[in-house]
């Protein structure tokens, strides 16, 4: 007597599949291990951003600076590769503007001798970090889609602009204009320009210098206004109306102010 046996469907998964599943669990999971992993990644990211901000001052360190530079490049490359593997379709991942910005930052790290004049753009890593879902799913889960998120993003945009503008002024004018003799001079000029204080002790030369000053002033004022609006405007909650799609409402709203639809906004104090 013979018996038919069902085909074995429990074949081991390919190693690549296991790796992708593990990375997805770490980068997108909600377990304590995943949260701790993402916190570690964010701490490393913030340390890297600190290096980017201080890079103009540290460049005089010679070989040590370049060693640190390439170590950071390796860390960033591994992080980008891991994030890419988390996606089932890498083409969709590559469509994200933040990804292209991170790839450009990686290029400045891999070729510091040729792209150092664009190195000030590395500080944009701070902006991409705070505007990523990765950040808010880890540190700011309870603040995601809230007023605090808007405030943090507005403050980050302002701080990022200050250091990007400082790096641009330093790279463009140090050594060619005696008024900018170091990084602190460039930072001082940027802050006095974007706050429209205008002490006048440092003035960038020529028409190009005037254009740079105008851009810093206009952009800085815009970012200051945006930050002030997020700090002072009345508190709103994100709760999309299922009829007209209006995203924000007053916390105690009963009806949508756009279409009059009945709302049922959950009380923030109850879960």
Rosetta constraint file for C-alpha pairs under 8 A:
AtomPair CA 13 CA 17 HARMONIC 6.44 0.50
AtomPair CA 13 CA 18 HARMONIC 6.72 0.50
AtomPair CA 14 CA 18 HARMONIC 6.57 0.50
AtomPair CA 15 CA 19 HARMONIC 6.27 0.50
AtomPair CA 16 CA 20 HARMONIC 6.29 0.50
AtomPair CA 17 CA 21 HARMONIC 6.16 0.50
AtomPair CA 18 CA 22 HARMONIC 6.12 0.50
AtomPair CA 19 CA 23 HARMONIC 6.17 0.50
AtomPair CA 20 CA 24 HARMONIC 6.10 0.50
AtomPair CA 20 CA 85 HARMONIC 5.77 0.50
AtomPair CA 20 CA 86 HARMONIC 5.83 0.50
AtomPair CA 21 CA 25 HARMONIC 6.23 0.50
AtomPair CA 21 CA 86 HARMONIC 7.57 0.50
AtomPair CA 22 CA 26 HARMONIC 6.34 0.50
AtomPair CA 23 CA 27 HARMONIC 5.97 0.50
AtomPair CA 23 CA 82 HARMONIC 6.68 0.50
AtomPair CA 23 CA 83 HARMONIC 7.83 0.50
AtomPair CA 23 CA 85 HARMONIC 7.44 0.50
AtomPair CA 23 CA 86 HARMONIC 6.08 0.50
AtomPair CA 24 CA 28 HARMONIC 5.45 0.50
AtomPair CA 24 CA 29 HARMONIC 6.83 0.50
AtomPair CA 24 CA 86 HARMONIC 5.06 0.50
AtomPair CA 25 CA 29 HARMONIC 4.49 0.50
AtomPair CA 25 CA 30 HARMONIC 7.92 0.50
AtomPair CA 25 CA 34 HARMONIC 6.65 0.50
AtomPair CA 26 CA 33 HARMONIC 7.32 0.50
AtomPair CA 26 CA 34 HARMONIC 4.34 0.50
AtomPair CA 26 CA 35 HARMONIC 7.55 0.50
AtomPair CA 26 CA 37 HARMONIC 6.61 0.50
AtomPair CA 26 CA 38 HARMONIC 7.28 0.50
AtomPair CA 27 CA 34 HARMONIC 6.58 0.50
AtomPair CA 27 CA 37 HARMONIC 7.90 0.50
AtomPair CA 27 CA 38 HARMONIC 6.61 0.50
AtomPair CA 27 CA 83 HARMONIC 7.57 0.50
AtomPair CA 27 CA 86 HARMONIC 7.70 0.50
AtomPair CA 27 CA 134 HARMONIC 7.52 0.50
AtomPair CA 28 CA 34 HARMONIC 7.47 0.50
AtomPair CA 28 CA 134 HARMONIC 7.89 0.50
AtomPair CA 29 CA 34 HARMONIC 5.72 0.50
AtomPair CA 29 CA 35 HARMONIC 7.59 0.50
AtomPair CA 30 CA 34 HARMONIC 6.13 0.50
AtomPair CA 30 CA 35 HARMONIC 6.42 0.50
AtomPair CA 31 CA 35 HARMONIC 6.30 0.50
AtomPair CA 32 CA 36 HARMONIC 6.07 0.50
AtomPair CA 33 CA 37 HARMONIC 6.09 0.50
AtomPair CA 34 CA 38 HARMONIC 6.20 0.50
AtomPair CA 35 CA 39 HARMONIC 6.14 0.50
AtomPair CA 35 CA 138 HARMONIC 6.11 0.50
AtomPair CA 36 CA 40 HARMONIC 6.24 0.50
AtomPair CA 37 CA 41 HARMONIC 6.34 0.50
AtomPair CA 38 CA 42 HARMONIC 6.13 0.50
AtomPair CA 38 CA 134 HARMONIC 7.86 0.50
AtomPair CA 38 CA 138 HARMONIC 6.37 0.50
AtomPair CA 39 CA 43 HARMONIC 6.19 0.50
AtomPair CA 39 CA 138 HARMONIC 6.65 0.50
AtomPair CA 39 CA 139 HARMONIC 7.33 0.50
AtomPair CA 40 CA 44 HARMONIC 6.31 0.50
AtomPair CA 41 CA 45 HARMONIC 6.15 0.50
AtomPair CA 42 CA 46 HARMONIC 6.20 0.50
AtomPair CA 42 CA 135 HARMONIC 7.39 0.50
AtomPair CA 43 CA 47 HARMONIC 6.32 0.50
AtomPair CA 44 CA 48 HARMONIC 6.21 0.50
AtomPair CA 45 CA 49 HARMONIC 6.23 0.50
AtomPair CA 45 CA 129 HARMONIC 7.93 0.50
AtomPair CA 46 CA 50 HARMONIC 6.25 0.50
AtomPair CA 46 CA 126 HARMONIC 7.55 0.50
AtomPair CA 47 CA 51 HARMONIC 6.41 0.50
AtomPair CA 48 CA 52 HARMONIC 6.31 0.50
AtomPair CA 48 CA 72 HARMONIC 7.08 0.50
AtomPair CA 49 CA 53 HARMONIC 6.29 0.50
AtomPair CA 49 CA 122 HARMONIC 7.83 0.50
AtomPair CA 49 CA 123 HARMONIC 6.24 0.50
AtomPair CA 49 CA 125 HARMONIC 6.63 0.50
AtomPair CA 49 CA 126 HARMONIC 6.23 0.50
AtomPair CA 50 CA 54 HARMONIC 6.27 0.50
AtomPair CA 51 CA 55 HARMONIC 5.73 0.50
AtomPair CA 52 CA 119 HARMONIC 7.96 0.50
AtomPair CA 52 CA 120 HARMONIC 7.52 0.50
AtomPair CA 52 CA 122 HARMONIC 6.12 0.50
AtomPair CA 52 CA 123 HARMONIC 5.86 0.50
AtomPair CA 53 CA 120 HARMONIC 7.82 0.50
AtomPair CA 53 CA 123 HARMONIC 6.34 0.50
AtomPair CA 53 CA 163 HARMONIC 6.88 0.50
AtomPair CA 54 CA 58 HARMONIC 6.19 0.50
AtomPair CA 55 CA 59 HARMONIC 5.82 0.50
AtomPair CA 56 CA 167 HARMONIC 7.83 0.50
AtomPair CA 56 CA 183 HARMONIC 6.87 0.50
AtomPair CA 57 CA 183 HARMONIC 7.02 0.50
AtomPair CA 58 CA 65 HARMONIC 6.52 0.50
AtomPair CA 59 CA 65 HARMONIC 5.83 0.50
AtomPair CA 60 CA 65 HARMONIC 7.66 0.50
AtomPair CA 61 CA 65 HARMONIC 5.41 0.50
AtomPair CA 62 CA 66 HARMONIC 6.79 0.50
AtomPair CA 63 CA 67 HARMONIC 6.25 0.50
AtomPair CA 64 CA 68 HARMONIC 6.30 0.50
AtomPair CA 65 CA 69 HARMONIC 6.07 0.50
AtomPair CA 66 CA 70 HARMONIC 6.20 0.50
AtomPair CA 66 CA 112 HARMONIC 7.84 0.50
AtomPair CA 67 CA 71 HARMONIC 6.24 0.50
AtomPair CA 68 CA 72 HARMONIC 6.19 0.50
AtomPair CA 69 CA 73 HARMONIC 6.26 0.50
AtomPair CA 69 CA 109 HARMONIC 5.97 0.50
AtomPair CA 69 CA 110 HARMONIC 7.90 0.50
AtomPair CA 69 CA 112 HARMONIC 7.89 0.50
AtomPair CA 70 CA 74 HARMONIC 6.20 0.50
AtomPair CA 70 CA 109 HARMONIC 6.45 0.50
AtomPair CA 70 CA 110 HARMONIC 6.53 0.50
AtomPair CA 71 CA 75 HARMONIC 6.36 0.50
AtomPair CA 72 CA 76 HARMONIC 6.06 0.50
AtomPair CA 72 CA 109 HARMONIC 7.54 0.50
AtomPair CA 73 CA 77 HARMONIC 6.00 0.50
AtomPair CA 73 CA 106 HARMONIC 5.94 0.50
AtomPair CA 73 CA 109 HARMONIC 5.46 0.50
AtomPair CA 73 CA 110 HARMONIC 6.27 0.50
AtomPair CA 74 CA 78 HARMONIC 6.17 0.50
AtomPair CA 75 CA 79 HARMONIC 6.21 0.50
AtomPair CA 76 CA 80 HARMONIC 6.13 0.50
AtomPair CA 76 CA 106 HARMONIC 6.82 0.50
AtomPair CA 77 CA 81 HARMONIC 6.09 0.50
AtomPair CA 77 CA 106 HARMONIC 7.02 0.50
AtomPair CA 78 CA 82 HARMONIC 6.09 0.50
AtomPair CA 79 CA 83 HARMONIC 6.19 0.50
AtomPair CA 80 CA 84 HARMONIC 6.11 0.50
AtomPair CA 81 CA 85 HARMONIC 6.26 0.50
AtomPair CA 82 CA 86 HARMONIC 6.47 0.50
AtomPair CA 83 CA 87 HARMONIC 7.13 0.50
AtomPair CA 84 CA 90 HARMONIC 5.98 0.50
AtomPair CA 84 CA 93 HARMONIC 6.55 0.50
AtomPair CA 85 CA 90 HARMONIC 7.42 0.50
AtomPair CA 87 CA 92 HARMONIC 7.92 0.50
AtomPair CA 87 CA 93 HARMONIC 6.72 0.50
AtomPair CA 89 CA 93 HARMONIC 6.88 0.50
AtomPair CA 90 CA 94 HARMONIC 6.20 0.50
AtomPair CA 91 CA 95 HARMONIC 6.48 0.50
AtomPair CA 92 CA 96 HARMONIC 7.33 0.50
AtomPair CA 93 CA 99 HARMONIC 7.39 0.50
AtomPair CA 94 CA 99 HARMONIC 6.31 0.50
AtomPair CA 94 CA 100 HARMONIC 7.08 0.50
AtomPair CA 95 CA 99 HARMONIC 7.68 0.50
AtomPair CA 96 CA 100 HARMONIC 6.89 0.50
AtomPair CA 97 CA 101 HARMONIC 6.33 0.50
AtomPair CA 98 CA 102 HARMONIC 6.28 0.50
AtomPair CA 98 CA 128 HARMONIC 5.90 0.50
AtomPair CA 99 CA 103 HARMONIC 6.19 0.50
AtomPair CA 100 CA 104 HARMONIC 6.18 0.50
AtomPair CA 101 CA 105 HARMONIC 6.30 0.50
AtomPair CA 101 CA 124 HARMONIC 7.81 0.50
AtomPair CA 101 CA 125 HARMONIC 7.87 0.50
AtomPair CA 101 CA 128 HARMONIC 7.87 0.50
AtomPair CA 102 CA 106 HARMONIC 6.18 0.50
AtomPair CA 102 CA 125 HARMONIC 6.86 0.50
AtomPair CA 102 CA 128 HARMONIC 7.88 0.50
AtomPair CA 103 CA 107 HARMONIC 6.30 0.50
AtomPair CA 104 CA 108 HARMONIC 6.50 0.50
AtomPair CA 105 CA 109 HARMONIC 6.50 0.50
AtomPair CA 105 CA 119 HARMONIC 7.75 0.50
AtomPair CA 105 CA 121 HARMONIC 7.24 0.50
AtomPair CA 105 CA 122 HARMONIC 5.30 0.50
AtomPair CA 105 CA 125 HARMONIC 7.63 0.50
AtomPair CA 106 CA 110 HARMONIC 6.23 0.50
AtomPair CA 107 CA 111 HARMONIC 6.10 0.50
AtomPair CA 107 CA 115 HARMONIC 7.89 0.50
AtomPair CA 108 CA 112 HARMONIC 5.44 0.50
AtomPair CA 108 CA 114 HARMONIC 8.00 0.50
AtomPair CA 108 CA 115 HARMONIC 5.25 0.50
AtomPair CA 108 CA 116 HARMONIC 6.51 0.50
AtomPair CA 108 CA 118 HARMONIC 7.16 0.50
AtomPair CA 108 CA 119 HARMONIC 6.07 0.50
AtomPair CA 108 CA 122 HARMONIC 7.73 0.50
AtomPair CA 111 CA 115 HARMONIC 5.92 0.50
AtomPair CA 111 CA 116 HARMONIC 7.74 0.50
AtomPair CA 112 CA 116 HARMONIC 4.91 0.50
AtomPair CA 112 CA 119 HARMONIC 7.72 0.50
AtomPair CA 115 CA 119 HARMONIC 6.44 0.50
AtomPair CA 116 CA 120 HARMONIC 7.84 0.50
AtomPair CA 117 CA 171 HARMONIC 6.08 0.50
AtomPair CA 118 CA 122 HARMONIC 7.93 0.50
AtomPair CA 119 CA 167 HARMONIC 7.94 0.50
AtomPair CA 120 CA 163 HARMONIC 7.61 0.50
AtomPair CA 120 CA 164 HARMONIC 5.55 0.50
AtomPair CA 120 CA 167 HARMONIC 4.76 0.50
AtomPair CA 120 CA 168 HARMONIC 6.35 0.50
AtomPair CA 121 CA 164 HARMONIC 5.96 0.50
AtomPair CA 121 CA 167 HARMONIC 7.84 0.50
AtomPair CA 123 CA 127 HARMONIC 7.65 0.50
AtomPair CA 123 CA 160 HARMONIC 6.39 0.50
AtomPair CA 123 CA 163 HARMONIC 6.88 0.50
AtomPair CA 123 CA 164 HARMONIC 6.29 0.50
AtomPair CA 124 CA 128 HARMONIC 6.31 0.50
AtomPair CA 124 CA 160 HARMONIC 6.31 0.50
AtomPair CA 124 CA 164 HARMONIC 7.39 0.50
AtomPair CA 125 CA 129 HARMONIC 5.93 0.50
AtomPair CA 126 CA 130 HARMONIC 6.34 0.50
AtomPair CA 126 CA 156 HARMONIC 7.35 0.50
AtomPair CA 126 CA 160 HARMONIC 6.67 0.50
AtomPair CA 127 CA 131 HARMONIC 6.09 0.50
AtomPair CA 127 CA 153 HARMONIC 7.92 0.50
AtomPair CA 127 CA 156 HARMONIC 6.24 0.50
AtomPair CA 127 CA 157 HARMONIC 6.30 0.50
AtomPair CA 127 CA 160 HARMONIC 6.38 0.50
AtomPair CA 128 CA 132 HARMONIC 6.05 0.50
AtomPair CA 129 CA 134 HARMONIC 7.81 0.50
AtomPair CA 129 CA 135 HARMONIC 6.42 0.50
AtomPair CA 130 CA 135 HARMONIC 5.91 0.50
AtomPair CA 130 CA 136 HARMONIC 7.60 0.50
AtomPair CA 130 CA 152 HARMONIC 7.97 0.50
AtomPair CA 130 CA 153 HARMONIC 6.61 0.50
AtomPair CA 130 CA 156 HARMONIC 7.31 0.50
AtomPair CA 131 CA 135 HARMONIC 7.31 0.50
AtomPair CA 131 CA 153 HARMONIC 6.84 0.50
AtomPair CA 132 CA 136 HARMONIC 6.96 0.50
AtomPair CA 133 CA 137 HARMONIC 5.94 0.50
AtomPair CA 134 CA 138 HARMONIC 6.33 0.50
AtomPair CA 135 CA 139 HARMONIC 5.93 0.50
AtomPair CA 135 CA 140 HARMONIC 6.79 0.50
AtomPair CA 136 CA 140 HARMONIC 4.25 0.50
AtomPair CA 136 CA 141 HARMONIC 5.32 0.50
AtomPair CA 136 CA 143 HARMONIC 7.58 0.50
AtomPair CA 136 CA 144 HARMONIC 5.92 0.50
AtomPair CA 137 CA 141 HARMONIC 4.81 0.50
AtomPair CA 137 CA 144 HARMONIC 7.61 0.50
AtomPair CA 140 CA 144 HARMONIC 5.78 0.50
AtomPair CA 140 CA 149 HARMONIC 7.81 0.50
AtomPair CA 143 CA 147 HARMONIC 7.73 0.50
AtomPair CA 143 CA 148 HARMONIC 6.16 0.50
AtomPair CA 143 CA 149 HARMONIC 6.06 0.50
AtomPair CA 144 CA 149 HARMONIC 6.06 0.50
AtomPair CA 145 CA 149 HARMONIC 6.27 0.50
AtomPair CA 145 CA 150 HARMONIC 7.86 0.50
AtomPair CA 145 CA 238 HARMONIC 6.43 0.50
AtomPair CA 146 CA 150 HARMONIC 6.82 0.50
AtomPair CA 146 CA 236 HARMONIC 7.98 0.50
AtomPair CA 146 CA 237 HARMONIC 6.53 0.50
AtomPair CA 146 CA 238 HARMONIC 6.87 0.50
AtomPair CA 147 CA 151 HARMONIC 6.31 0.50
AtomPair CA 147 CA 230 HARMONIC 7.27 0.50
AtomPair CA 147 CA 235 HARMONIC 6.88 0.50
AtomPair CA 147 CA 236 HARMONIC 7.10 0.50
AtomPair CA 147 CA 237 HARMONIC 7.60 0.50
AtomPair CA 148 CA 152 HARMONIC 6.10 0.50
AtomPair CA 149 CA 153 HARMONIC 6.11 0.50
AtomPair CA 150 CA 154 HARMONIC 6.10 0.50
AtomPair CA 150 CA 230 HARMONIC 6.42 0.50
AtomPair CA 151 CA 155 HARMONIC 6.13 0.50
AtomPair CA 151 CA 227 HARMONIC 6.62 0.50
AtomPair CA 151 CA 230 HARMONIC 5.44 0.50
AtomPair CA 151 CA 231 HARMONIC 6.48 0.50
AtomPair CA 152 CA 156 HARMONIC 6.01 0.50
AtomPair CA 153 CA 157 HARMONIC 6.11 0.50
AtomPair CA 154 CA 158 HARMONIC 6.42 0.50
AtomPair CA 154 CA 223 HARMONIC 7.24 0.50
AtomPair CA 154 CA 226 HARMONIC 6.58 0.50
AtomPair CA 154 CA 227 HARMONIC 5.19 0.50
AtomPair CA 154 CA 230 HARMONIC 7.44 0.50
AtomPair CA 155 CA 159 HARMONIC 6.24 0.50
AtomPair CA 155 CA 227 HARMONIC 6.19 0.50
AtomPair CA 156 CA 160 HARMONIC 5.88 0.50
AtomPair CA 157 CA 161 HARMONIC 6.09 0.50
AtomPair CA 157 CA 223 HARMONIC 7.22 0.50
AtomPair CA 158 CA 162 HARMONIC 6.26 0.50
AtomPair CA 158 CA 220 HARMONIC 7.26 0.50
AtomPair CA 158 CA 223 HARMONIC 5.72 0.50
AtomPair CA 158 CA 224 HARMONIC 7.10 0.50
AtomPair CA 158 CA 227 HARMONIC 7.95 0.50
AtomPair CA 159 CA 163 HARMONIC 6.51 0.50
AtomPair CA 160 CA 164 HARMONIC 6.08 0.50
AtomPair CA 161 CA 165 HARMONIC 5.84 0.50
AtomPair CA 161 CA 220 HARMONIC 7.76 0.50
AtomPair CA 162 CA 166 HARMONIC 6.02 0.50
AtomPair CA 162 CA 187 HARMONIC 7.71 0.50
AtomPair CA 162 CA 190 HARMONIC 6.73 0.50
AtomPair CA 162 CA 191 HARMONIC 7.13 0.50
AtomPair CA 162 CA 220 HARMONIC 8.00 0.50
AtomPair CA 163 CA 167 HARMONIC 6.00 0.50
AtomPair CA 163 CA 187 HARMONIC 7.48 0.50
AtomPair CA 164 CA 168 HARMONIC 6.20 0.50
AtomPair CA 165 CA 169 HARMONIC 6.16 0.50
AtomPair CA 165 CA 190 HARMONIC 6.66 0.50
AtomPair CA 165 CA 216 HARMONIC 7.13 0.50
AtomPair CA 166 CA 170 HARMONIC 6.05 0.50
AtomPair CA 166 CA 183 HARMONIC 7.55 0.50
AtomPair CA 166 CA 186 HARMONIC 5.31 0.50
AtomPair CA 166 CA 187 HARMONIC 5.05 0.50
AtomPair CA 166 CA 189 HARMONIC 7.94 0.50
AtomPair CA 166 CA 190 HARMONIC 5.84 0.50
AtomPair CA 167 CA 171 HARMONIC 5.97 0.50
AtomPair CA 167 CA 183 HARMONIC 7.75 0.50
AtomPair CA 167 CA 186 HARMONIC 7.47 0.50
AtomPair CA 168 CA 172 HARMONIC 5.94 0.50
AtomPair CA 169 CA 173 HARMONIC 5.84 0.50
AtomPair CA 169 CA 174 HARMONIC 7.67 0.50
AtomPair CA 169 CA 186 HARMONIC 5.82 0.50
AtomPair CA 169 CA 190 HARMONIC 7.89 0.50
AtomPair CA 170 CA 174 HARMONIC 5.30 0.50
AtomPair CA 170 CA 180 HARMONIC 7.04 0.50
AtomPair CA 170 CA 182 HARMONIC 7.06 0.50
AtomPair CA 170 CA 183 HARMONIC 5.94 0.50
AtomPair CA 170 CA 186 HARMONIC 5.36 0.50
AtomPair CA 172 CA 176 HARMONIC 8.00 0.50
AtomPair CA 173 CA 177 HARMONIC 5.53 0.50
AtomPair CA 173 CA 180 HARMONIC 6.32 0.50
AtomPair CA 173 CA 204 HARMONIC 7.97 0.50
AtomPair CA 174 CA 178 HARMONIC 7.40 0.50
AtomPair CA 174 CA 180 HARMONIC 5.22 0.50
AtomPair CA 174 CA 181 HARMONIC 5.59 0.50
AtomPair CA 174 CA 182 HARMONIC 6.58 0.50
AtomPair CA 175 CA 180 HARMONIC 7.54 0.50
AtomPair CA 175 CA 181 HARMONIC 6.73 0.50
AtomPair CA 177 CA 181 HARMONIC 7.56 0.50
AtomPair CA 177 CA 204 HARMONIC 7.78 0.50
AtomPair CA 177 CA 205 HARMONIC 7.52 0.50
AtomPair CA 179 CA 185 HARMONIC 7.63 0.50
AtomPair CA 179 CA 202 HARMONIC 5.77 0.50
AtomPair CA 179 CA 203 HARMONIC 7.28 0.50
AtomPair CA 179 CA 204 HARMONIC 7.62 0.50
AtomPair CA 180 CA 185 HARMONIC 5.40 0.50
AtomPair CA 180 CA 186 HARMONIC 6.06 0.50
AtomPair CA 180 CA 202 HARMONIC 7.67 0.50
AtomPair CA 181 CA 185 HARMONIC 6.49 0.50
AtomPair CA 182 CA 186 HARMONIC 6.67 0.50
AtomPair CA 183 CA 187 HARMONIC 6.25 0.50
AtomPair CA 184 CA 188 HARMONIC 6.01 0.50
AtomPair CA 185 CA 189 HARMONIC 6.13 0.50
AtomPair CA 186 CA 190 HARMONIC 6.16 0.50
AtomPair CA 187 CA 191 HARMONIC 6.21 0.50
AtomPair CA 188 CA 192 HARMONIC 6.18 0.50
AtomPair CA 189 CA 193 HARMONIC 6.01 0.50
AtomPair CA 189 CA 202 HARMONIC 6.51 0.50
AtomPair CA 190 CA 194 HARMONIC 6.11 0.50
AtomPair CA 190 CA 216 HARMONIC 7.00 0.50
AtomPair CA 191 CA 195 HARMONIC 6.07 0.50
AtomPair CA 192 CA 196 HARMONIC 5.99 0.50
AtomPair CA 192 CA 197 HARMONIC 5.09 0.50
AtomPair CA 192 CA 198 HARMONIC 5.67 0.50
AtomPair CA 192 CA 199 HARMONIC 7.15 0.50
AtomPair CA 193 CA 197 HARMONIC 6.33 0.50
AtomPair CA 193 CA 198 HARMONIC 5.94 0.50
AtomPair CA 193 CA 213 HARMONIC 6.55 0.50
AtomPair CA 193 CA 216 HARMONIC 6.43 0.50
AtomPair CA 193 CA 217 HARMONIC 5.44 0.50
AtomPair CA 194 CA 216 HARMONIC 5.48 0.50
AtomPair CA 194 CA 217 HARMONIC 4.20 0.50
AtomPair CA 194 CA 218 HARMONIC 7.23 0.50
AtomPair CA 194 CA 219 HARMONIC 7.37 0.50
AtomPair CA 194 CA 220 HARMONIC 4.53 0.50
AtomPair CA 194 CA 221 HARMONIC 6.21 0.50
AtomPair CA 195 CA 217 HARMONIC 7.01 0.50
AtomPair CA 195 CA 220 HARMONIC 6.93 0.50
AtomPair CA 195 CA 221 HARMONIC 6.88 0.50
AtomPair CA 196 CA 217 HARMONIC 6.36 0.50
AtomPair CA 203 CA 209 HARMONIC 7.68 0.50
AtomPair CA 204 CA 209 HARMONIC 4.46 0.50
AtomPair CA 204 CA 210 HARMONIC 6.59 0.50
AtomPair CA 204 CA 213 HARMONIC 7.58 0.50
AtomPair CA 205 CA 209 HARMONIC 5.05 0.50
AtomPair CA 205 CA 210 HARMONIC 7.22 0.50
AtomPair CA 206 CA 210 HARMONIC 6.54 0.50
AtomPair CA 207 CA 211 HARMONIC 6.23 0.50
AtomPair CA 208 CA 212 HARMONIC 6.26 0.50
AtomPair CA 209 CA 213 HARMONIC 6.21 0.50
AtomPair CA 210 CA 214 HARMONIC 6.17 0.50
AtomPair CA 211 CA 215 HARMONIC 6.24 0.50
AtomPair CA 212 CA 216 HARMONIC 6.22 0.50
AtomPair CA 213 CA 217 HARMONIC 6.16 0.50
AtomPair CA 214 CA 218 HARMONIC 6.11 0.50
AtomPair CA 215 CA 219 HARMONIC 5.92 0.50
AtomPair CA 216 CA 220 HARMONIC 5.72 0.50
AtomPair CA 217 CA 221 HARMONIC 6.06 0.50
AtomPair CA 218 CA 222 HARMONIC 6.24 0.50
AtomPair CA 219 CA 223 HARMONIC 6.24 0.50
AtomPair CA 220 CA 224 HARMONIC 6.10 0.50
AtomPair CA 221 CA 225 HARMONIC 6.12 0.50
AtomPair CA 222 CA 226 HARMONIC 6.22 0.50
AtomPair CA 223 CA 227 HARMONIC 6.13 0.50
AtomPair CA 224 CA 228 HARMONIC 6.13 0.50
AtomPair CA 225 CA 229 HARMONIC 6.13 0.50
AtomPair CA 226 CA 230 HARMONIC 6.39 0.50
AtomPair CA 227 CA 231 HARMONIC 6.31 0.50
AtomPair CA 228 CA 232 HARMONIC 5.99 0.50
AtomPair CA 229 CA 233 HARMONIC 5.41 0.50
AtomPair CA 235 CA 250 HARMONIC 6.98 0.50
AtomPair CA 235 CA 251 HARMONIC 7.44 0.50
AtomPair CA 236 CA 248 HARMONIC 6.01 0.50
AtomPair CA 236 CA 249 HARMONIC 5.46 0.50
AtomPair CA 236 CA 250 HARMONIC 4.93 0.50
AtomPair CA 236 CA 251 HARMONIC 5.97 0.50
AtomPair CA 237 CA 248 HARMONIC 5.44 0.50
AtomPair CA 237 CA 249 HARMONIC 5.55 0.50
AtomPair CA 237 CA 250 HARMONIC 6.24 0.50
AtomPair CA 237 CA 251 HARMONIC 5.72 0.50
AtomPair CA 238 CA 247 HARMONIC 5.56 0.50
AtomPair CA 238 CA 248 HARMONIC 4.50 0.50
AtomPair CA 238 CA 249 HARMONIC 6.60 0.50
AtomPair CA 239 CA 246 HARMONIC 7.90 0.50
AtomPair CA 239 CA 247 HARMONIC 5.51 0.50
AtomPair CA 239 CA 248 HARMONIC 5.73 0.50
AtomPair CA 239 CA 249 HARMONIC 6.76 0.50
AtomPair CA 239 CA 265 HARMONIC 6.74 0.50
AtomPair CA 240 CA 245 HARMONIC 5.31 0.50
AtomPair CA 240 CA 246 HARMONIC 5.36 0.50
AtomPair CA 240 CA 247 HARMONIC 4.16 0.50
AtomPair CA 240 CA 248 HARMONIC 6.62 0.50
AtomPair CA 241 CA 245 HARMONIC 4.63 0.50
AtomPair CA 241 CA 246 HARMONIC 5.28 0.50
AtomPair CA 241 CA 247 HARMONIC 6.55 0.50
AtomPair CA 241 CA 256 HARMONIC 6.82 0.50
AtomPair CA 241 CA 261 HARMONIC 7.42 0.50
AtomPair CA 241 CA 263 HARMONIC 7.12 0.50
AtomPair CA 243 CA 259 HARMONIC 7.63 0.50
AtomPair CA 243 CA 261 HARMONIC 6.76 0.50
AtomPair CA 244 CA 258 HARMONIC 7.44 0.50
AtomPair CA 244 CA 259 HARMONIC 6.56 0.50
AtomPair CA 246 CA 256 HARMONIC 7.75 0.50
AtomPair CA 246 CA 258 HARMONIC 7.18 0.50
AtomPair CA 249 CA 253 HARMONIC 6.39 0.50
AtomPair CA 249 CA 256 HARMONIC 7.27 0.50
AtomPair CA 249 CA 257 HARMONIC 7.86 0.50
AtomPair CA 251 CA 265 HARMONIC 7.38 0.50
AtomPair CA 252 CA 265 HARMONIC 7.74 0.50
AtomPair CA 253 CA 263 HARMONIC 7.26 0.50
AtomPair CA 253 CA 265 HARMONIC 7.54 0.50
AtomPair CA 254 CA 262 HARMONIC 6.10 0.50
AtomPair CA 254 CA 263 HARMONIC 5.28 0.50
AtomPair CA 254 CA 264 HARMONIC 6.83 0.50
AtomPair CA 254 CA 265 HARMONIC 7.77 0.50
AtomPair CA 255 CA 260 HARMONIC 5.11 0.50
AtomPair CA 255 CA 261 HARMONIC 5.35 0.50
AtomPair CA 255 CA 262 HARMONIC 4.59 0.50
AtomPair CA 255 CA 263 HARMONIC 5.31 0.50
AtomPair CA 256 CA 260 HARMONIC 4.64 0.50
AtomPair CA 256 CA 261 HARMONIC 5.17 0.50
AtomPair CA 256 CA 262 HARMONIC 6.51 0.50
AtomPair CA 256 CA 263 HARMONIC 6.52 0.50
AtomPair CA 266 CA 270 HARMONIC 7.49 0.50
AtomPair CA 267 CA 271 HARMONIC 7.71 0.50
